[in-house]
């Protein structure tokens, strides 16, 4: 992942390694929360510790990681602080709905909703964070 990011963005080695570490850390967190449904190779040897079986604990971990990451970001970058914090609160509300709300109508509707939401989230983050960097750099 680091080499793909580095090739696309022509990023520094440090930035590329940070992206690679972020992807790997996401897999580690998924390993902790997923039931044993994550294949290591060719849909065999599925792993997962199953923290999702304790939804309140899993939700607490999600909230801690989300707001820990927001705090780290706000310490490192000038950004629209109130917007970033509000976005975190909205993300936490969405996560609460996913954890404790009704199940999706079908797997395909869940996938379509997730893809649309990821696109919207990426746009909001671009608006809140990336535009601030460009304005500061000019």
N, C-alpha and C positions, 0 to 999 in steps of 0.2 A: 504494500500500500504506500509506503514511504516513497519508493521509486516512481510510482505512478503519479503521486501528487507532485513530486519534484519535477517530473517531465512536463506535466500539464501547466504548472504555475511558474516554472523556472525558478523554483524556490531554493533557498539555502539548504544545506545539508541539515542544519539544526531544525529548521521549520519542517522539513520532510520527515525527520526522525520523530518530531513531536506528533505529527499526524499519524505516523505508524504506531506510536505508543498509544495514542488515543483509540485507534481501532483495536489494538490488542487488549487494552484495559476494558473496552466494551465487551469483548468476548469473555474476559474474566468475570465481569459483573453478570453477564448472561449465564455463565456456568453456575454462579452462586444462586441465582433466582429461578432458573428453569428447572422443571422436572426433567428426568433423564430422556430428553427428546432431541438433543443436539448431537448429530453424528460427527465423529472425529474423522472418519474416512468412509466414503462410498456407502453412506447410509447404514453403517455398522457401528458397533461399539458406541452406543448413544450415552451421553453423559449429562449431568446436571444434579445439583444438590437439592433442588425443590423448595427453596425459600418461598415460592409462590403459594405453597400449601399453608403458609402463615401470612395471610394478606396484610394484616396490620403491621407486622414486622417488615414485610417487603415494601410496603408503602412508606414506612419510616425511613428505610434505607434509600429509597428513590428520592425522597424529599431531602435527606441529608446530602446525597451526591449532587442533586440539582442546585441547592443553595450553596453548597461548598464550592462548586464550580463557578457560580455567579460571583461569590465573594472573591475568589482567586482572580477572575477576569476583571472585576472592578478595581482591584488593587493594582493590576498590571497596566490597564488601559484607561484612557479618558474615554468615556462613553456617556450616552444619555442614561444616567444612573436610574432615574425614576422609571424610564421606559423598560430598561433591562429588568429591574425588580418586578415591575408589573407583569412583564412577559413571563417571568419565573412563577409568579402567583397563578397566572392563567394556565401555564403548563402543569402546575401542581393540581389545579382543579380538573383539568382534562385527565390527568393520571388517576385522580380519585374516581372519576366517572368510569374509567377503564377497569379499575380494580373492583369497585363496589356497585357499578351500575348493571343494567341487564346485559346479557350476552348479545353479540351481534346477530342480526337476522340470518346471515350466511357467511361462510368464509370469503366469498368473493366480495360481498358488501363491506366486510371488515378490511379487506385488502385495498379496495378502492378508496374507502374513507381514510385509511392510513396514508396512502400515497398522496392524496389531496392535502391532507394535514401536513405532511412533511414538506411539500412544496410551499404551503402557506407559511410554515414555521421558518423555512430558509429565507423567504422574502422578508419576513419581519426582522429576523436577525441581520440580514443585509442592510435593511433600513436603519436599524438601531445602532449597529456596530461599524460596518464597513464605510458608510457614508461619513461617519465621524472621523475615521482615520484619513479619508481623502481630504476632508475640509481642513484638518490639522496639518496635513502634509503640504498644502498649497501655500 
